[in-house]
């Protein structure tokens, strides 16, 4: 009975839903940013990049036959990308939860870091977090953006596995 209700999520359509979901999440973040005039921190931007990368992986998967070896690789990449995004969200949440005990300054902007530092150092600075990363500027139902991002990343990882198994059946 459940399989008949979710028939629309089988095949290409299911992967398109994942693609659209990822980019809707980024679009929602941009709407929140502009409506509330918030300045995103490096970890916020990193999460957006990961959501877009995950969306592209869902898009690519929509063009690969279900039983193909590449589909297995894409599912693995989707899950790993989503878990990487979850890791960034957890780090961001940790910074927010411990902002009183951390000595953090706002640091330099995301663009400045990548324009003026080698990639390795810029990545270290992004993931170290800044004072902006510790600020809680917006919540929904008591959840901060990193918490919502974490739930989204975990949901998308589970969804990727679900699609893979569903398409093999």
N, C-alpha and C positions, 0 to 999 in steps of 0.2 A: 504494500500500500504506500509506504513512504517513498519508494523508488519512483512510482508514477507521479507523485506530487513534485518531485525534484527533477523531472526529466529535462526541464529547460536548462539545468546546470551541467548537462552532459556534453562533451565535445567542445567545439570552439566557443560556444556561447558561455560556458562556465569560465573559460579563461578570459573572455572579454569582460565578464562581470568582475573578475579579479583586477583586470587592467583598469576598468572604469572606477572601481572602488579605491584603488591606490591614488589615482589622480583626483578623485573627489575629496579625499582626505587632505591632499595638498591644497586644493582649491579652498576648502573650508578653513585651513590654517591661514591662507592669504586673506580670506574675508575677515576672519577674527583679527588678524594683524592690522588690516586697514581700518576696520570699523572702530576698534578700540585704540588705534594709533600706538601699537606696540612695536618695539624694535626686537626682532628675533636674535637670540643668542647663537653662538656657534653650534651648540648641541641641537637647537631647534632646526637650524639650517641643515645640519647633518642628517637629522631624521627625515626631513623633506626629501633630501637627495636619495636616501635609502628607499623611501616610499616610491619615488619615481623610478628608481632602478628595479624595484620589485614589480612595478607596473609594466615596465618594458619586458621583463622576464615572462610575465603572464601573457603579454601580447605575442612574443615570439612563440611561446608554447601553443598558442591557438593555431599556428600554422604547421605544427609537427604532428604526424600521425600518432595516435595513442600508444601503439605497441612499439614504437621506434625507440631505440636506445637513447637517442637525443632527448626524448620525453623524460626518461629517468634522470638524466643529467640536469635538465631544466627544473624538474621537481626538487632535486637536491639543492640546486642553486637558489630556488625560491625559498625553501625552508631555511637555508643558511643565511640568506639575505635578511629574511624576516627575523631570525634569531639575532643577527648582528644588530638590526634596528632595535630589537628588544633590549639588547645590551646597552645601547646608547641611551635608550629611554630610562633604563634602570639607573644608569650613571647620573642622568639629569635629575631623576627623582631623588636620588641619594643627596645630590648637592642641595636641592630644595629642602629636604628633610633635615639637613644638618647645617643650614646656613648660619646659625648662631655660633656654632663651634668652629667654623672655618674662617680663615683669613683669606678673603678673596677680593681682588680688585676687578674692575671691569675689563681691564686689558685692552687690547687693540681689536679692531673689527675683523671680521672673517675675510673680507676682500684684501685688507692690508696684509694679513698673515700670509696668504697664498701668493701675493704679489712680491713680497719682500723677504720671505724666508724660504729655505729649501723645503721640499715637500715633507720630509720626515719631521722637521722641527715644527712646521705649520700644523701637521696632524697632531703632534704632541700638545701643542697649544690649544687646539680645538677640543681635544678630549680631556684636557686638564680642567676645563670649565672656567667660567668667569663669574664675577658678581652678578651679571645679568642672568646667568644660568640659574643662580640660586633664588632669583626673584620669582614670586608667584603673582603674576599679573592678571590671570584669568582662570576661572574654574567653571565647570559644568557639573551640576549635581554633586558638588563637593570634590570633584576630581580635577586634578591639574592637567595641563596639556601633556606632560610626560607620562602620566598615568593613563590617560586616554590613548596616547601613542603606543604604550606598552600593550594595552588590551588589543589594539588594532593589529600590531605586529604578530602577537600570539594567534589572534583569530585568522590572520592571513596565512600563517604557517600551517595551521590546522586545515584551512581551506585548500591549500595547495596539495596536501596529502590526500584530502578527501577527493579532490578532482582527479588526481592520479589513479586512485583506487577505483573511483566511479567509472573512469574511462576505460579501465582494463576489464571491467565486468561486462 
